[in-house]
Amino acid sequence: FALIGAGCGGDDDDDASGTGSDDGPKELVAAPGFDPVKMEINLGVITPLTGSVAAIGKPLTAGNEVWFKYLNEEKGGIAGKYKVVLQIEDSQYIPQNGVQAYNKIKGNVSMFAQLLGTPVTKAVLPQLNTDGIVAAPASLDADWVREKHLLPIGGPYQIQMINAASWLINEGGGKGKTMCT
């Protein structure tokens, strides 16, 4: 989310030429998901709100809602002035539903703050790349590290396993024992 803040904040001290001259504040213009008149930044959320994985999607989405409510109410939004509005769509953890949800809101959001699930992320990824839109996948697949339009939000499963095995061997009494994963 720092990317959004960086795009909306900014330093007026230097112009693009680097000479230090300042012709005054620059006017922000509307862009997908950003309305300078309403002072809003719209972020997309594609998550399972129904179906078997809703048990993960609902609380994760609630966490996003609580965070952005706090940011808006206590901090004045991004850069202290741009309120964040979440546009939430239910994927049911079905890849094609995720693609449909993406197509429904992609022109109305600056980025996707939550894209839950590896299968849904893999289904949407080609369009993210084509459209140049950034998403934060709520998925810890190591493939995401190499993708320029995905912001990994946690250590990949493989790194988690390496860390767990390292702890087990070095601190958990597992030295010399056989492990299977």
Secondary structure, DSSP 8 states (H G I E B T S, - for coil): -HHHHHHHS---SS-TTSS----S------BTTEETTTTEEEEEEEE-SSSTTHHHHHHHHHHHHHHHHHHHHHH-SBTTTBEEEEEEEE-TT-HHHHHHHHHHHGGG-SEEEEEE-HHHHHHHHHHHHHHT--EEEE---GGGGG-TTB---S--HHHHHHHHHHHHHHTSS-TT-----
